[in-house]
């Protein structure tokens, strides 16, 4: 009977730890998906010819009664950004899961360079299961936070990863310590 009394608290503590570890892993997944999504959007936007513009209509009229049209960079247009959000999560198949050896926190790093060369960063796993989970998390975020992504990327701004993934959406509970730029 004494064994049962001491075993129950130990089992409860182990169970709570496993739940907490699973929650931490899920939080790391969504934080990593957000940061990778921002990296991919930045990359795709940077590839568009900066002189390419799109004309947007307006409800304002000039002195002759004609609608006033304005031009904006195509790469920052809602049309282009929505198209990007619909397909950018496919790039998650190029990311691996890095496990910090000290904290055991997970982040996601590009394992395939933009020209298809595979790198093998230390402490990084690159499996179909990992890339599939990351892609699903990315798609969920792109859908759930579409307005926020459009708002941030319709204008050039700095430090989008922290501003969007940490402050606006609260997906990342810690400031950006790892650098996920192009390999």
Secondary structure as the mmCIF struct_conf table of DSSP 4:
data_model
#
loop_
_struct_conf.conf_type_id
_struct_conf.id
_struct_conf.beg_label_comp_id
_struct_conf.beg_label_asym_id
_struct_conf.beg_label_seq_id
_struct_conf.end_label_comp_id
_struct_conf.end_label_asym_id
_struct_conf.end_label_seq_id
HELX_RH_AL_P HELX_RH_AL_P1 UNK A 2 UNK A 46
TURN_TY1_P TURN_TY1_P1 UNK A 47 UNK A 47
BEND BEND1 UNK A 48 UNK A 48
TURN_TY1_P TURN_TY1_P2 UNK A 50 UNK A 51
STRN STRN1 UNK A 53 UNK A 56
BEND BEND2 UNK A 59 UNK A 59
STRN STRN2 UNK A 61 UNK A 61
TURN_TY1_P TURN_TY1_P3 UNK A 63 UNK A 64
BEND BEND3 UNK A 65 UNK A 65
HELX_LH_PP_P HELX_LH_PP_P1 UNK A 66 UNK A 66
STRN STRN3 UNK A 67 UNK A 67
HELX_LH_PP_P HELX_LH_PP_P2 UNK A 68 UNK A 68
STRN STRN4 UNK A 70 UNK A 73
HELX_RH_3T_P HELX_RH_3T_P1 UNK A 74 UNK A 76
BEND BEND4 UNK A 77 UNK A 77
HELX_RH_AL_P HELX_RH_AL_P2 UNK A 78 UNK A 87
HELX_RH_3T_P HELX_RH_3T_P2 UNK A 88 UNK A 94
STRN STRN5 UNK A 95 UNK A 99
TURN_TY1_P TURN_TY1_P4 UNK A 101 UNK A 103
STRN STRN6 UNK A 106 UNK A 110
STRN STRN7 UNK A 112 UNK A 112
TURN_TY1_P TURN_TY1_P5 UNK A 114 UNK A 115
BEND BEND5 UNK A 116 UNK A 116
STRN STRN8 UNK A 118 UNK A 118
TURN_TY1_P TURN_TY1_P6 UNK A 122 UNK A 123
STRN STRN9 UNK A 124 UNK A 125
HELX_RH_AL_P HELX_RH_AL_P3 UNK A 128 UNK A 144
TURN_TY1_P TURN_TY1_P7 UNK A 145 UNK A 145
HELX_RH_AL_P HELX_RH_AL_P4 UNK A 146 UNK A 153
TURN_TY1_P TURN_TY1_P8 UNK A 154 UNK A 154
BEND BEND6 UNK A 155 UNK A 155
BEND BEND7 UNK A 158 UNK A 158
HELX_RH_AL_P HELX_RH_AL_P5 UNK A 160 UNK A 160
HELX_RH_PI_P HELX_RH_PI_P1 UNK A 161 UNK A 168
BEND BEND8 UNK A 169 UNK A 169
BEND BEND9 UNK A 173 UNK A 174
BEND BEND10 UNK A 178 UNK A 178
#
